Amino acid sequence: MILVNNFILKKQFFFVPLLLAFSALIFSTYLFLVVPLLVLSWILFIGGNKLVYPFVLTAFIALPGDIGEGTRTVINVIGSITLAVLLLKKYQFNVDRFVKIESTLFRLIVAILGSMIISTLISNNIIVGAKEVLRQLIFFIIFYMFYSEFIHTENVLSILIPIVIGGVIISIGICYDLIISGMQLIYLELVGLGKSGGFYNNVSAAGGLFAISLPLSISFLFLKKEQWSKLKLIVVGAVVMQTIALFATNSRGAIFSVVVSLLLFSHLLFPSKFKKIFYSIMLLIGVILLHPTTAEILNLYFRTGRIFENTRYLIWQIAFSIIPNNLLFGVGPGMFKYYMYPNLPVMLGTWNERQIAYVYENSGAGQAHNFFIMQVTELGVIGLTVSVVLLGYVLKTAFKLIKMTRFISYHDNVLAITIFSIFVGLLFRSFFEATGILTNGWLSRDLPFWLLFLSVLVIKSKIESHTL
């Protein structure tokens, strides 16, 4: 009887995307939706709810708006509706049964939205700000739907593996670009003139994903569970592909973030061996730099000769001219772009102005290329304070988790060390990039960071329940 009921339940759910796929087939404009919807119906029929959440997570991360804004919107809507249906089915519209968010996190979310609303109300364009607030609110609703599903489960890998799969999918697109271009794009990458983002047209966004997915993939190699030993070859392949893709993005902030994360990971997991690892890396770098050809390639790739001529500094100059007159509440969420040209520090028509124009025209968000500068410019000191408190809370909670798991579970301890190390790497990256933490609800950019923190809370909840 239970099997029959489960079959009927799955049948009811898988019928919805199947019907949508049939509709998409009729209206040729939406033919691109047929395959993913059919895949979703197959997942619902075979695996039920347990496979739906990882599938939707992967779609949110790996299918950015760069593939087509309309396409991305439809994917987000289908994914969000699927999550909402599963949530309402689980709790039967009974508000009292809904999972309550951890109190400190809830207060921080309220503070984030509150600072955005206040800044919007005193900005010069309430409509732009209102859109950003709405998008951020929708982001937190989506995050809550994942939170309510995973917080009391013990399978944190259901959250982490989709992040890695997303990184692998994006790396496939980048490696494909390299292959079809022959040596031309590879040569441009090596001399610092080429960048590739694959499905992500914004290479910084692709780099931001690799800053999380690559260290996470490497950490899987250190998990000692039996099932992981059988998958090590696949994990190694994922690491190699993402490493190639990371360097292909030519995103120095992301590369720096990964290096910091891996060094900290090595130090925390292998404290006795860390010195040997560190000195070996330094020796390798020294040997590379001693050879004129490889040293020149590295200089070109990392653009060391232009380190003080970066467009980023001009944009920071613009921000510093905006901040004094909007110190407390900022110019409003999403408004930085509209203040760039009124505060332009260079002459129109110059090379520097054209570089700024490229950022102005192509950056959907995060034009300031510094998370903290972006926050204080758009949301003022109040918004910056909330953001700093959020980062402090995230780092503190993740670090405490390392201590909690040290003598209880090697598996969870490795994951706790990995996540904390990634957070520290992302903190360093945030001085060079503005996206990936709070980007006004940009789903594909911010979701991996919040999923990492959700993983921390899931492991913490599991450890606490086992030690009571």
Summary of the structure (lengths in Angstrom):
residues: 468
radius of gyration: 22.9
end to end distance: 36.2
largest distance: 76.3
contacts: 1557
relative contact order: 0.11
helix: 79%
strand: 0%
